Amino acid sequence: FDFIRHTKDGARFYLYGDSSVAGYRRDSLSYAFRYPTATAVFRRQQFARDQVEAFVHAVYDSVHALKPWVQVGATVPGIYKNLTDFSGFAIYDQAMTDPRAWMAGGFLDYIAPQIYWGIEANPRFAIGAVDWQRNASGRHVWAGLADYRVGEPLLSGFDKLETEMDYTRALSMAGQIHFRYGSLLATDSRTGGPFIDALAAGKYRTLALTPTPSWLPGAAPEPPTGLDRTATALRWRPTVATRYAVYAAPGSSVDISRPANLVAVTSDTTVTLPQPSGPMAYAVTSLDRTDRESAPATLTVGATGIADDNNAPDGYELLSVSPNPFNPTTTIRYRLSAVGAVTLEICAALGQGVARLVDETQATGAHEATFDGSDLATGVYLVRLTVGDGPPDVRRLTLVK
């Protein structure tokens, strides 16, 4: 489907390709689905809801057939059906749309209801927030907040908006969506500066990962390896990951479930951190495209240096990839401290295997293999070394043509 057109009499047109219908461009085909003959308003409304649902379902299936990790969501008016102290334009009856059926049917990953009202008067924000969260069928709900209405009687100040943020957190919603960005730059009378600065120092003072849609296919990525600390930075070897989460806490261990311990989220394999004055524990996890998180690689640094590293491969490592960047060939050197079943392969950035260079038992010592990327496109690839059932050692390499 290209799109749905809502005509003034309520008919729906699903458009495929081009259309020859008056009002559309020429040389095209149109399939028009009108309401069945019926006098009951309910039957006409339900027909409309069913057609929109079929469209949404088709879009969801098409997107996930191409890219299964993409999250499909909808932002909708904030009232589903009229409730006591939460009434107005109700999308189920007046827009003839049923987004809750999309969530219950499993073809919507998140919803962002526009709960653009205040706390005291009808429609009351708290009632709407509870109604959406309780009827999400396990999908994520991101509460739409009306920053643009601050200063109106229903939202007299940014403190009212922060109260609504607290309420969404008490309900364990996925998060908040502020509308619109320009309103975040408005002056907060409490501080004299922009509201966005007050958020950065208060409600949003710690980093956060987005909730993982557990229903989407995939498994947690492998943890980083080779975690170590220099005088100015923490570094590790790359894995098949989109990003990395970095945690730090004083002492001998770090709790990655505590938001305050999350100090960086990066696509690099190095992050600059201040030199600790005493024992400090670090953890780094790999993240996939949906922020599904690996087990942590951990490291403890004391006053005299590194005290513990639990994640370097035991008995083998990649030594070098040279040249890097390369075109079209590069040499990969690695070391084994014991005889083992070696697998050396090249993967695309998302983990798909591209070439297997070594798949055999090899002796102790230094080894090398040559990779020819003549048949591949310019881009970032990964070289992955595993021995037996051990964890992989991974390096990034760049092919430039």
C-alpha positions in Angstrom: 0.0 0.0 0.0 1.2 3.5 -0.7 -1.2 5.2 1.6 -4.8 5.5 2.8 -6.9 8.4 1.8 -9.8 9.5 4.1 -12.4 11.2 1.9 -15.0 13.5 3.3 -17.7 10.8 3.2 -15.5 8.4 5.2 -14.6 6.0 2.4 -11.1 4.5 2.4 -8.9 4.2 -0.7 -5.9 1.8 -0.7 -3.6 3.0 -3.4 -1.3 0.7 -5.3 1.3 2.3 -7.6 -0.4 4.9 -9.8 -4.0 6.0 -10.1 -6.3 7.1 -12.8 -9.0 8.3 -10.4 -9.8 12.0 -10.7 -7.6 13.9 -8.3 -4.7 11.5 -8.5 -1.9 11.5 -11.0 -2.4 9.7 -14.3 -1.3 6.2 -15.4 -2.1 4.5 -12.1 -4.4 1.9 -10.6 -6.7 2.4 -7.7 -8.5 -0.1 -5.5 -11.3 1.6 -3.6 -12.9 -0.1 -0.5 -16.1 1.5 0.6 -18.3 0.7 3.5 -20.7 -2.1 3.0 -24.4 -1.2 2.8 -25.7 -1.0 6.3 -27.7 1.5 8.4 -25.9 0.8 11.7 -23.2 3.3 12.4 -21.3 0.7 14.4 -20.9 -1.6 11.4 -19.6 1.3 9.3 -17.1 2.3 12.0 -15.9 -1.3 12.6 -15.4 -1.7 8.8 -13.2 1.4 8.9 -11.2 0.2 11.9 -10.7 -3.2 10.2 -9.4 -1.6 7.0 -6.9 0.6 8.8 -5.8 -2.4 10.9 -5.2 -4.4 7.8 -3.0 -1.6 6.4 -1.0 -1.3 9.6 -0.5 -5.1 9.7 0.8 -5.1 6.1 3.2 -2.3 6.8 4.6 -4.1 9.9 5.1 -7.4 8.1 6.7 -5.6 5.1 9.2 -3.7 7.3 10.2 -6.7 9.4 10.6 -8.9 6.3 13.3 -6.4 5.2 14.8 -5.3 8.5 13.6 -7.4 11.5 15.3 -5.1 14.1 13.3 -2.0 13.1 10.7 -0.9 15.7 7.4 0.1 14.2 5.3 2.5 16.3 2.5 5.1 16.2 1.8 8.4 17.7 -1.9 8.9 18.2 -4.3 11.4 19.8 -4.3 10.9 23.6 -7.9 9.7 24.3 -8.8 6.1 23.2 -12.3 6.1 24.6 -14.0 8.7 26.8 -13.6 8.1 30.5 -14.7 10.0 33.6 -12.4 13.1 33.8 -10.6 12.0 30.6 -12.9 12.9 27.7 -12.7 14.7 24.4 -11.8 13.6 20.8 -11.8 9.7 21.2 -9.9 8.0 18.4 -11.7 4.7 18.7 -15.1 6.2 17.9 -14.3 9.5 16.1 -11.2 8.6 14.2 -12.5 5.0 13.7 -9.0 3.7 14.6 -8.1 1.0 17.1 -4.3 1.1 17.9 -4.8 -1.1 20.9 -5.8 -3.9 18.6 -2.6 -3.3 16.7 -0.6 -3.9 19.9 -2.7 -6.9 21.0 -2.3 -8.4 17.5 1.5 -8.1 17.7 2.0 -5.7 14.8 3.0 -2.5 16.7 6.1 -2.3 18.9 5.4 0.9 20.7 2.8 3.6 20.9 3.2 7.3 21.8 -0.2 8.7 22.9 -0.3 12.5 22.8 -1.5 13.1 26.4 -1.3 16.8 25.9 -3.2 18.0 29.0 -2.7 19.0 32.6 -3.1 17.5 36.0 -6.1 19.0 37.6 -8.9 19.5 34.9 -10.6 17.2 32.5 -9.0 15.6 30.5 -6.6 14.7 33.3 -3.1 13.5 32.4 -2.9 10.9 35.1 -6.1 9.1 34.1 -4.9 8.9 30.5 -1.4 7.7 31.3 -2.8 4.8 33.4 -5.4 3.9 30.7 -2.7 3.6 28.1 -0.2 1.7 30.2 -2.7 -0.8 31.4 -3.9 -1.6 27.9 -0.6 -1.9 26.0 -0.6 -5.7 25.7 3.1 -5.7 26.9 4.2 -3.3 24.2 6.1 -0.1 25.1 4.3 3.2 25.8 6.1 6.5 25.4 4.0 9.3 26.9 3.6 12.4 24.8 4.1 15.5 26.9 2.8 19.0 25.9 5.9 21.2 26.4 4.4 23.6 23.9 1.4 24.2 26.2 3.4 25.3 29.2 2.1 28.7 30.2 -1.5 27.9 29.4 -3.9 27.5 32.4 -3.7 23.7 32.1 0.1 23.7 32.4 1.0 26.8 34.3 4.8 26.0 34.6 7.5 23.5 33.8 7.1 22.1 37.3 3.7 20.8 36.3 5.4 19.0 33.3 8.0 17.5 35.6 5.2 16.2 37.8 3.8 14.4 34.7 7.2 13.0 34.0 7.4 11.6 37.6 4.0 10.0 37.1 5.1 8.2 33.9 8.1 6.8 35.7 6.0 5.6 38.6 3.9 3.7 36.0 7.1 2.1 34.5 6.4 3.6 31.1 9.1 3.3 28.5 9.8 7.0 28.6 8.6 10.4 27.5 8.4 12.2 24.1 8.5 16.0 24.4 6.6 18.1 21.9 8.0 20.2 20.5 11.8 20.5 20.7 11.7 24.3 20.4 9.6 24.5 23.6 12.5 22.8 25.5 14.5 25.9 24.7 12.0 28.2 26.4 13.0 30.0 29.5 12.3 28.2 32.8 11.2 30.8 35.3 12.7 28.8 38.1 16.2 29.0 36.8 16.2 31.8 34.3 17.7 29.4 31.7 16.2 27.1 29.1 14.1 24.2 30.4 16.3 21.7 28.6 19.2 22.7 30.9 17.0 22.1 33.9 16.2 18.6 32.6 19.9 17.8 32.0 20.7 18.8 35.6 17.6 17.1 37.1 15.3 14.6 35.6 17.7 13.6 32.8 20.9 13.9 34.7 21.9 10.2 34.1 22.2 8.4 30.8 19.8 5.6 29.9 19.3 2.8 27.4 16.1 2.5 25.6 13.8 -0.5 26.7 14.5 -3.6 24.6 11.6 -5.0 22.6 12.0 -8.6 23.9 9.5 -9.9 21.3 11.7 -9.1 18.3 14.0 -11.8 17.1 17.6 -11.9 18.1 19.9 -12.8 20.9 22.2 -10.7 23.1 25.5 -9.9 21.5 28.8 -11.3 22.8 30.6 -9.2 25.4 33.7 -7.2 24.6 37.1 -8.7 25.2 40.5 -7.3 26.0 39.2 -4.7 28.4 42.0 -2.5 29.9 42.7 0.9 31.2 45.3 3.5 30.3 46.1 6.7 32.1 43.4 8.5 30.2 41.0 6.0 28.7 39.2 2.7 28.9 39.5 0.5 25.8 38.4 -2.9 24.5 38.3 -5.0 21.4 35.3 -4.6 19.1 32.5 -7.2 18.8 29.6 -7.6 16.5 27.8 -4.7 18.2 26.1 -1.5 17.2 27.2 0.4 20.4 28.7 -0.2 23.8 27.5 0.8 27.3 30.2 1.8 29.8 29.7 1.6 33.6 31.9 2.7 36.4 31.7 2.8 40.2 34.2 3.1 43.1 35.3 -0.1 44.7 35.7 -3.7 43.6 32.5 -4.2 41.6 30.0 -2.2 39.6 26.2 -2.8 39.5 25.1 -2.3 35.9 21.4 -2.2 36.9 22.0 1.2 38.6 21.4 4.1 36.2 23.9 6.3 38.0 26.7 3.9 37.1 26.2 4.3 33.3 28.8 6.8 32.3 29.0 6.5 28.5 27.2 5.0 25.5 29.5 4.9 22.4 30.1 3.3 19.0 33.8 3.5 19.6 36.0 1.0 21.4 37.7 3.7 23.5 36.2 6.1 26.0 38.1 8.9 27.8 37.6 8.7 31.6 39.4 10.6 34.4 42.1 8.7 36.3 40.7 7.3 39.5 42.1 8.3 42.8 41.4 4.9 44.4 40.0 1.5 43.4 37.5 1.7 40.6 35.4 -1.0 38.9 34.4 -0.8 35.2 32.1 -2.8 33.1 31.4 -2.7 29.3 28.5 -4.4 27.5 27.8 -4.8 23.8 24.5 -3.5 22.5 22.6 -4.5 19.3 20.3 -2.3 17.3 17.5 -2.7 19.8 19.7 -2.1 22.8 19.7 -5.7 23.7 22.6 -6.0 26.1 25.4 -8.6 26.5 26.9 -9.8 29.7 29.5 -7.4 31.0 33.2 -7.4 30.5 34.7 -6.3 33.9 37.8 -4.7 35.1 39.0 -3.4 38.5 41.8 -0.8 38.7 43.5 -0.1 42.0 46.1 2.5 43.1 48.9 0.5 41.5 47.2 -0.5 38.3 45.0 -3.2 37.0 43.8 -5.7 39.5 41.5 -8.0 37.5 40.5 -8.6 33.9 37.9 -11.3 33.4 37.4 -11.1 29.7 40.6 -11.4 27.7 40.7 -14.6 25.7 42.8 -17.2 27.4 45.7 -18.4 25.3 45.2 -16.7 21.9 44.8 -13.3 20.4 44.8 -11.3 17.2 48.1 -9.5 16.9 47.6 -7.2 13.9 45.7 -6.5 10.8 47.9 -4.8 8.2 47.3 -2.8 6.2 44.1 -1.3 7.7 42.4 0.3 5.9 43.2 -2.0 2.9 42.4 -2.5 -0.8 42.0 -5.2 -1.8 44.1 -7.5 0.5 45.3 -7.4 4.1 47.3 -9.8 6.3 45.9 -11.0 9.7 48.4 -12.2 12.3 47.5 -14.0 15.4 49.0 -16.1 18.2 48.2 -19.4 19.9 49.7 -20.4 23.2 48.4 -24.0 22.8 47.3 -26.4 20.1 43.6 -25.7 19.3 40.8 -25.8 16.8 41.0 -22.4 15.1 38.3 -20.5 13.3 39.3 -17.3 11.6 36.5 -15.5 9.7 35.5 -12.2 8.2 32.1 -10.8 9.1 30.0 -7.9 7.9 29.4 -5.1 10.4 26.1 -6.8 11.5 27.7 -10.2 12.0 26.9 -12.0 8.8 29.7 -14.3 7.7 31.5 -13.1 4.6 34.6 -15.4 4.4 36.1 -18.2 6.5 39.9 -18.0 6.3 40.9 -20.8 8.7 38.9 -23.7 10.0 41.4 -26.3 11.3 43.5 -27.4 14.3 46.7 -25.4 14.5 49.9 -25.6 16.5 51.3 -23.3 19.2 52.9 -20.1 17.9 52.3 -17.2 15.5 50.2 -17.6 12.4 48.9 -15.4 9.6 46.2 -15.4 6.9 45.5 -13.2 4.0 42.1 -11.8 3.2 41.2 -10.6 -0.3 38.2 -8.3 -0.4 38.1 -7.8 -4.2 34.5 -9.0 -4.4 33.2 -6.9 -1.5 31.9 -3.4 -1.3 33.7 -0.6 0.5 32.8 -0.6 4.2 33.6 -1.7 7.7 34.1 -5.5 8.4 35.1 -7.6 11.4 37.8 -10.2 11.7 36.9 -12.8 14.3 39.2 -15.4 15.9 38.0 -18.2 18.1 39.8 -21.3 19.4 37.7 -24.2 20.6 34.7 -23.1 22.7 36.5 -19.9 23.9 35.2 -16.3 23.5 36.0 -14.6 20.2 38.8 -12.0 19.7 37.5 -9.4 17.3 39.1 -6.6 15.4 37.6 -4.0 13.0 39.0 -3.6 9.5 38.0 -1.1 6.8 37.9 -1.9 3.0 38.4 1.3 0.9 38.1 1.1 -2.9 
